[in-house]
Amino acid sequence: MNPDIKMILFERYHADEIKVRPCDEYIKQSPLFSQWADDNVNSPAFTAVRISDGKILGCGGIKKLWGGVGELWGLFSDEIESYSRDCYEYVATYGSSLIREMHLHRIQATINANNDLSIKFAEGIGLTRECLMKGYGWNGDDYYLYSILTDNGSLRLTTRQKVQAIESKIKQQPDHMEGDCFPIDHWFAKGLYGRMISVPAGVLITSKIHRYSHFFFLLKGKIEVLGDGGTEIFSAPKFFITEGGTKRAVSHLEDTIVMTVHATDKTDIKEIEDEIIAKDWNEIDSKRESVCLL
């Protein structure tokens, strides 16, 4: 926990005093903002204050909608990105206790579809997008509905949510790496592209999201994989068929060489990656995304 941050109970004036991020200005401009803030005073909520200068860094809590269902809300300052790691830690600490005290089996959040930072944070703590709500905002903006289920006060995470949470924790480490960080050999045959990667022991990674099913060969080493079947350990030689739209967390227990083989007629690496790799799960889900008309 950051020694320069203290958590206090949320009070109504905190919502007025906080200097919000530019992407959150629409919240304070809403004609319903005052009523929204009043309502949240009556729900379990906390405010993060920087001790050194008294600045309010963020407010957040869970408003109970009805039996077992709560609405997660947050209002963040213009400096909150400097405290992203602390945000995840405080949500884990205070959120779990609130879930238990409120006896919640479902937590949801409505997030402006244009608010990329809030979407990233919601997905980082394990929430999953359920649907797009057209024209939901007071100003006609579209919103996404996110949610997560719980078991006896603990978050009931899907494999996707677990992998996303691992990736968020990796990105909080000051020495983390992103992109293609290890040696890659590219191989081509008629209608096929092979990608061979060497990874040293002790490295934890989250994989890219491939759009289509493909071959996966573990040629050397031993890995521990978190996938749809839970956590499993595999030793070379091993062969899999990886389904499209999956993402895994992989711990390399030994120096490892893996190879994936994809169907494509392209030979330009960037064009191939644009074709076979999705930027995120939302890109995959958009093909089958449900729409809530409210």
N, C-alpha and C positions, 0 to 999 in steps of 0.2 A: 504494500500500500504506500502511496506517495505521502511522505511526511509533511508536505506543504499543502495537503488537501484535508479538509475536515467535512464530514457529512452531518448535516443537520436536518431536522424535520422541515418539509416544505411549508412555506407560508405564502399567502396570497401576493404580497408585495414583491416576492422574488421574481414572479412572472413579469411584472412591470419593469423591474430594474435590470434584468438580464439583457446584455447587448448581444443579440442573436446573430448567427451566421447569415450572410446575404441570402442563402438558399432557404432560410426559414422566415424571412421577412413577411411572407404572405400570411403566416400564422398570426403575427401581431397585428396585421392590417385587417384581419377578419372582423366583421361586425359582431361575431359571436365570441371573440377572444375573451372578453371580460367574463361572460357566463361560463366559458370553458375553464378559465382559471379558477373561478369560484367553485365549480363542481369538483375540481381536483384537490382542493383544500380538504375536502371531506373524505378523500381516499388516501390509502397509505402511499406516501411519497416522500422523497428526500431531495435535498439540494446540496451540490458540491461547491464548496467555497474555498478559494485559495487563501491560506492563512496569512501569507506575507503581505498582501494588499487588500484582502477582503473581497476580491472580485468573485462574482457568481459565475461558475464555469458551466453549470448545467443543472437542470431540474428534471425529475422523472419519477414515475411510479406506475401503479396498476390500479385502474378504476374498475370496480366490480360492476359488471353489466347485469348479471342475474346469476342464479345458483351455479357455481362451478366455472363460470366464464368471466374472464377479466380482459380489459383493454389496456395494453401497454402504451404509455405516452412519454414523450421526452421533449425538452426544449433546451437547445445547446448554444453555448456562447461562440463568438467569433474565433476563440482560441482553442476550441475543443479538440481540433485535430492534433494538437501537440500533446494531448493526453489520451490518445486512443487506447493505449495499453491499459491505462488506469480505468477507462470506461468499462472494458471487458471484465476487469477484476471486480469492480464494484457491482456490476450487474450480476455476476456470478455469486457474490457474497450476499448482497441485500435482496436480489431477486428470488433466490432460493428460499429465504426465510419468509418473504411475502407470499410466495406460492403456497407454502405449508400453512401459514396462518390464515390465509383466505380460502383454503380448501379448493384450489382451482384444478380443473382437469383440462382446461383449454385457455390459452393466452393468445390474443390476436392484436394486430396493429393495422391501422389504415395509414398509408404513406403516399404522399404526392408522387405521381409517376415521374415527375421531373426532378425529384430530390435524390440524386444519386448517392449522396453521402449517407442519408438516412437509410436508403435501401441497402447499402453496403454494410452498415452497422447492424441492421436487422438480420441480414443473412449471416453475418459474423457471429451472432449469438444464437444461431440455430433456427430462426424462423424461416418458414417456407412460403413462397408465394402461392396463393390459392386462386385468385382471379383478378381481372381488371374491372374496376367499377367506373363506368363511363359517366362523366359529368358529375361526379360525387361531391366535389369541392364547392364551397360557397361562391367561388368565382368561376365555376364551370370546369375546373381542372379535373383530369382523370386521376384516380387513385388506385393503388394496389392494396388488396387485402392479404396480409401475412398472418400466419398462425403457427402454433406449436402446441402439442399435447403433453400432459404430464402424468406421471404415475406416483401417487403418494408423495407429492411435493417435489419429485425429481423430474427433470425434463425427459420426455420420451423422444429421443432423437432417432431419426431415420439414418440410414447409412450416409445419405447425401449430407445431412446436417452434421454428422460426426466428422466427415471429411472436411466440410467447410469450416468447422470449428478448429480442426487441426491446422488447416491452412492459415486461418486468422492468427493463431498462436505463433506459427512459424514466421509470419510477416511482422510480428511484434519484436522479433529478435533483431538486435542491431547488426548482426553479421549474416543475415539471411540473404539468399540469392534468388533471383527471378529469371525466367527465360531459359534458354538452352545453356546450362552452366557446365556441362561435361562433354567430352569428345563424342562427336556423332559421325558415323560413316553412312553415306547414302548409297543405296543400291537400286538398280533399275533392271526390270525384265519386261517383256511385252505385257502391258496392262497392269503391271505391279510395281510398287515402290516399297523398298525395304529401308528401315531406319534402325541402325545399331548404335547403342549407347553404352558407354562404360561408366560405372558409378562406384566410387570407393566405399569401403565399409564405414558404417557409422553415420551415414547420411539418411535423413528423413525427408521425403518429398511427397507432394501431391501431384498426381498425374494431370495431363491435359484432358480435355473432354473431346473425345472423338465422335464425330457425327454418325459413323457407320461401323458395323461389326468388322473385325479384322483379326489377323493371326498375331499371337504373342508368344515368343520363344525366350525362355530363360536358359541362356547358353552357358553361363558360369555363375557360381556363387550361391548365396542363400538370401531370401527376402521374407519379410513378414508383411502381409498385405491385409488391409482393411477394405473389404468389398461387401457385396450384397450377401455373401454367405457368412459374414462375420470376419473374425481375424484368423488367418491361416498362415502357416510357414511352408515355404516351398524351397526345394533345393534343385539345382541343375542336374541333369537336363529336364526341362518341363515345358509342356506346350498347352496353350489355352486358346479359346476363341473369345475375344472381348466383345461384348455387345455394345452397340452404339448408345451414346448418351450416358455412359458411365464415367465415374471419376473415383480414383482410389488413393488411399494414403499408403505409401510403401516405405518400410524401414529396411535399409540394406545392412544385413548382418555380416556379410562378407563382401570383398571386392566382387563386383557383379557386372556381367555383360548381358544385355537384353536386346531383342530385336522384334520390331513390329513390322508387319507386312500389310499393305493397304492396296485396294483396287483403285487404279487411276491410270489415265493415259497421259497425264501431264508429266513434264520433266523439270520444270522450273520449281525450285523448292518453295518459294513464297506462294506461288499459285497452288501448289499441292496443299500447303498448310491452310490456306484460305478455304480450300475445298473440303478437307477432311477434319479440321479442328474447329470446334465452336469456341467463341470467346468466353462464354459462361453458360450456365444452365438455362438462363432465361431465353437464350437464343434457341435452345433445344425445345423448351417448353412453349415458346411462342407459336409453334406449329399446331399445338393442341390446346392452347390456352382458352379456358372458359371465360366468358364475359358476363358480368353482372350488370344489368341495366337497372339503375336505381333513380 
